[in-house]
Amino acid sequence: MESANQWLGRYGEDRALNYLISLGYQIIERNWRGKQGEIDLIARDGERLVFIEVKTRSSTEFGHPLEAITSVKLARMRRLVAEWCQARGVSSVMVRLDALAVIVRGGRVSFEHLKQVS
């Protein structure tokens, strides 16, 4: 059975995916797992591959969702990007790491999208 936090995280990722599609991103993969962890969303924005960490919260009472993306998390994301590119045989391509905060409050969903976080 899914916990409330797991449900909220999945719900936030679903909303983030639709948000990115509405901006013209082409979703390539979701929840890709590598040796170092997981990449939430992988998309194409024009010629650039974008690797997106999604953080969902129901409030900012205990801090903004983007505060959970630490330098340790970014270093892990960079290793995961390299691992994904190697696994897919992708080279010589422009990449970007983005962070996307999703706040779900009172039935309303808001987004804060930070491009090129590292």
C-alpha positions as CSV (number, residue, x, y, z in Angstrom):
1,M,0.0,0.0,0.0
2,E,1.2,3.4,-0.9
3,S,2.0,5.9,1.9
4,A,0.6,9.5,1.9
5,N,4.1,10.8,1.1
6,Q,4.5,8.3,-1.8
7,W,1.1,9.3,-3.2
8,L,2.0,13.0,-3.0
9,G,5.4,12.4,-4.7
10,R,3.8,10.4,-7.5
11,Y,1.0,13.0,-7.9
12,G,3.5,15.8,-8.0
13,E,5.6,14.0,-10.7
14,D,2.4,13.5,-12.7
15,R,1.6,17.2,-12.5
16,A,5.3,18.1,-13.3
17,L,5.2,15.9,-16.4
18,N,2.0,17.6,-17.7
19,Y,3.5,21.0,-16.9
20,L,6.6,20.3,-18.9
21,I,4.6,18.9,-21.8
22,S,2.6,22.1,-21.8
23,L,5.9,24.1,-22.1
24,G,6.8,22.0,-25.2
25,Y,9.2,19.5,-23.6
26,Q,9.3,16.1,-25.0
27,I,9.4,13.5,-22.2
28,I,11.9,10.7,-22.9
29,E,11.8,8.8,-19.7
30,R,10.4,8.8,-16.2
31,N,11.8,7.3,-13.0
32,W,15.0,6.0,-14.6
33,R,17.0,3.9,-12.0
34,G,20.7,3.6,-12.1
35,K,23.3,2.4,-9.7
36,Q,23.5,5.8,-8.0
37,G,19.7,6.3,-7.6
38,E,16.9,7.7,-9.7
39,I,16.3,10.5,-12.2
40,D,12.7,11.6,-11.9
41,L,12.2,12.9,-15.5
42,I,14.3,13.1,-18.6
43,A,13.1,15.3,-21.4
44,R,14.2,17.1,-24.5
45,D,14.0,20.9,-24.6
46,G,14.9,21.8,-28.2
47,E,18.3,20.2,-28.8
48,R,19.1,19.9,-25.1
49,L,18.5,16.8,-22.9
50,V,17.1,17.9,-19.6
51,F,17.4,15.8,-16.4
52,I,14.8,17.0,-13.9
53,E,14.6,16.4,-10.1
54,V,11.0,16.9,-8.9
55,K,10.3,17.8,-5.3
56,T,6.7,17.9,-4.1
57,R,5.4,19.2,-0.9
58,S,1.9,20.0,0.5
59,S,3.2,23.2,2.2
60,T,6.4,25.2,2.8
61,E,6.0,24.9,6.6
62,F,9.1,22.9,6.9
63,G,11.0,24.6,4.1
64,H,10.7,25.1,0.4
65,P,10.9,21.9,-1.7
66,L,13.9,23.1,-3.6
67,E,15.8,23.3,-0.3
68,A,15.9,19.5,-0.4
69,I,18.2,19.6,-3.5
70,T,21.6,19.8,-1.8
71,S,25.1,19.8,-3.3
72,V,25.2,16.1,-2.5
73,K,22.0,15.5,-4.4
74,L,23.3,17.5,-7.4
75,A,26.6,15.5,-7.4
76,R,24.6,12.3,-7.5
77,M,22.4,13.7,-10.3
78,R,25.6,14.5,-12.4
79,R,26.8,10.9,-11.9
80,L,23.3,9.6,-12.9
81,V,23.3,11.7,-16.0
82,A,26.7,10.2,-17.0
83,E,25.4,6.7,-16.2
84,W,22.2,7.3,-18.3
85,C,24.2,8.7,-21.3
86,Q,26.6,5.7,-21.2
87,A,23.7,3.2,-20.9
88,R,21.9,4.8,-23.9
89,G,25.0,5.4,-26.0
90,V,24.5,9.1,-25.9
91,S,27.5,11.4,-26.4
92,S,28.2,14.9,-27.7
93,V,24.9,16.2,-26.6
94,M,24.0,19.3,-24.6
95,V,22.6,18.5,-21.2
96,R,21.0,20.5,-18.4
97,L,20.0,19.7,-14.8
98,D,16.8,21.3,-13.7
99,A,14.9,21.3,-10.4
100,L,11.1,21.5,-10.3
101,A,9.2,22.3,-7.1
102,V,5.6,21.3,-7.0
103,I,3.4,22.6,-4.1
104,V,0.0,21.0,-3.7
105,R,-2.1,23.0,-1.3
106,G,-5.9,23.1,-1.0
107,G,-6.5,21.4,-4.4
108,R,-4.2,23.9,-6.1
109,V,-0.9,23.0,-7.7
110,S,1.9,25.6,-8.2
111,F,5.3,25.1,-9.8
112,E,8.7,26.7,-9.4
113,H,11.1,25.6,-12.2
114,L,14.8,26.3,-11.9
115,K,16.8,25.7,-15.0
116,Q,20.5,24.7,-15.0
117,V,20.8,24.2,-11.3
118,S,24.4,23.0,-11.5
